[in-house]
């Protein structure tokens, strides 16, 4: 099976790539081609980095800037891990409570 892996870019890379378009005057097409990323991905990064949306709009539409998005992903993973650990501890305490009877 020939599955294409989705590239995983760091927040710093995304921010630097967006700055090429925002600050340096490159077109999205030029920057995307030179960096080897898709134009649509780069446009999303630029949109997030520009902070076009107000805080209220962000909350209503669910749009986050790049660093907030990365932090959200990290926190969701940590939350899932902690929930799993809590469930394991509950089961272990129930097991040991049965053993003590």
C-alpha positions, -999 to 999 in steps of 0.1 A, spaced: 0 0 0 14 34 -10 1 59 16 13 94 15 23 107 49 11 142 58 42 164 66 44 177 101 58 212 103 68 230 135 50 261 147 83 281 141 85 269 105 48 279 99 53 313 114 86 319 95 69 308 62 39 331 69 63 360 75 79 355 41 45 365 26 35 391 53 68 409 58 91 401 30 67 406 1 68 372 -15 37 359 -31 21 328 -16 29 308 -47 66 318 -47 71 311 -10 52 278 -11 73 266 -41 106 276 -25 97 259 8 81 228 -8 47 232 9 13 236 -7 -1 270 -14 -33 263 5 -13 254 36 8 285 34 -23 307 29 -38 291 61 -6 299 80 -6 335 67 -42 340 77 -36 326 112 -4 346 116 -19 379 105 -45 376 132 -72 389 109 -99 378 132 -109 395 164 -109 376 197 -148 374 196 -147 362 160 -121 336 169 -142 322 197 -174 322 176 -157 306 145 -133 283 164 -102 297 146 -69 298 164 -35 313 156 -7 288 150 8 287 184 -26 284 201 -35 255 178 -3 237 186 -9 242 223 -45 229 220 -32 197 203 -6 192 230 -32 198 258 -57 174 242 -30 147 241 -20 153 277 -57 153 288 -63 119 271 -32 105 288 -43 117 322 -78 103 317 -63 70 308 -40 70 339 -69 79 361 -90 50 348 -60 26 354 -57 39 390 -95 34 395 -93 -1 383 -62 -9 404 -78 5 435 -110 -15 429 -88 -46 424 -68 -41 456 -100 -33 475 -114 -67 464 -81 -84 474 -83 -70 509 -118 -85 516 
